[in-house]
């Protein structure tokens, strides 16, 4: 079960991922990110505060956009990852490729800092 | 040599018929001897009861014979049974008449006065008649006891027993005309016989043709009975009123019973003739109903079941024409018609649309008005009334059946009910048919998956390469039939071994395909004897070309050098390896940098991995595993977790690899409780010696 909310705040888009990103539900996550990229957003924050679990399929979704994000120089920042989820990102090595911040405040300042 | 006797019906039949014949021969001989003795004036001193007793025993054996003989007849063949009786009667009559003709031809000659011949022929005739009477009796019994109730059986048994006793009543030498006791007994048995004759349920199961046949046969049987009666008891050239002395209670009761039952059945069949068509119709409906429910199981298609439905329905309501139009699965509408052309169908449909004279019969079980049945009277058409029945499959109206009649208001309530039953049976049949199809398909998929499972099993090594310096044990289990977990070993040189553990993202079939690619890459790259780092870089390049966009593989590649006691490894995003150091008496995870294969698909990948070297000594343990184990969760959404695994290894480090694996897996199952493991899980345990 997953719920995805998109909200534009100031100059950036916040994508909130709520629930569990497993093999079946990560399709929705993929769709949301795809749409945001297609809409031409250059600044994106992904709110993972309420992301309880992420499976390899969910990681695969984030992974598949890494190249596109760096090519288009898009600011794509994840924040609010639980310890468990962060560890999963870390083991796979995705933390080396994605910008990850503790909370929204830090994420926003990281956006503006660049 | 012992004589084995098997008491089969055949044995009883054969022995009883043999006994009957022997007895008859003896009885006849005695009578002839008596005549001879009387003529010569010699007293044979044979008891006068002996011939009577022999005659009685003859009856008994014939009764036993038919009791077993008729049992062999298949039930339901009533007309066959009647034929059998008729045939015996015919033979008896022919013999009886030919004897009579023979006497007429020799009338006045010396031979006609020959007492020996007379006695012999009379005895023969009498025996044949009693055979006919007893066989008819047995057949009548079978008919009466068709669809028997407990009370009927009891009543019949009393009657039969009384009849059996009556055989021996002639030893009293009383006769009907003179004895009151004889009269009373005869009256009582006759009344029982008449009451029993009311059981004629079998008649209802004859069809029209069979009824006619039965009437004919029973009529002839009745004539036989009259003829035989007159032969035995009516003195020639005398009026019917003046009977011979009737001294045989058994025979006279038999005559009475047979006659009554024959006349009763004759009348009942005759009265049943006009209604038999209705009964047959009902039977046909029942059979049609059965056909509807069975036809699809016999491998017929759905089209055929609609044909059966249309035919059965039209027969049931005497429709002059009809058609079914169905639209299954958004295909083109299919029309199956009978006695009506396409052109006329369209005309009638038009008429049905505009007709105002319609009665809607609500379907109480269906929520929407689609499933209402409609009765319509038409005006400007050859057909004056129409009945439209919706055909529902899985609660959806998939089509309609139209039944037409040239007479107005021709569908009565009864017919409507039958059609409804037919239509709903068709729904059930088709639903079952589809479910069956789905089940078969699933069965096939399952079979395919089982093949995939065994193929994949074969991709994992049966024998793990190792030498005396370490022991190794592996365990794997997939959540689905196939999974994405992978492990493998290879002996690089005498003291060097490559060991790999990996996990493909996702689950099931797609993961299994990627796993097999990984196996191919491992087996080819490992031959090159690369460093752990080089291996991963090459594997990443190779996989970049064949993995889907969102797929990746995590892997740890180990090179164990048992001579220098060094472990070299690189981690490609795989779960950190658990290592137990005997010296420190503590387990720990190797912390190091790494990135999953296929995440970065260019040359920068090498920046994200590193090579680690660790020295090992005796009794150190390596536990390689996949995230199915570390991330397994219980009903409370708690993870099995790294800490639990670490302490498990601390506590069980003294065991050998297979035991350590068993402890881990049993603890894992215990932790998850009844919850199904929804991921693949694999473990490889290595202990250095």
Interface residues (C-beta under 8 A of the other chain):
Chain A: X23 X30 X52 X53 X56 X57 X59 X60 X61 X63 X64 X66 X67 X84 X88 X91 X92 X93 X94 X96 X97
Chain B: X503 X505 X506 X507 X549 X550 X551 X552 X554 X572 X573 X574 X575 X576 X593 X594 X595 X596 X599 X600 X601 X608 X627 X631 X637 X639
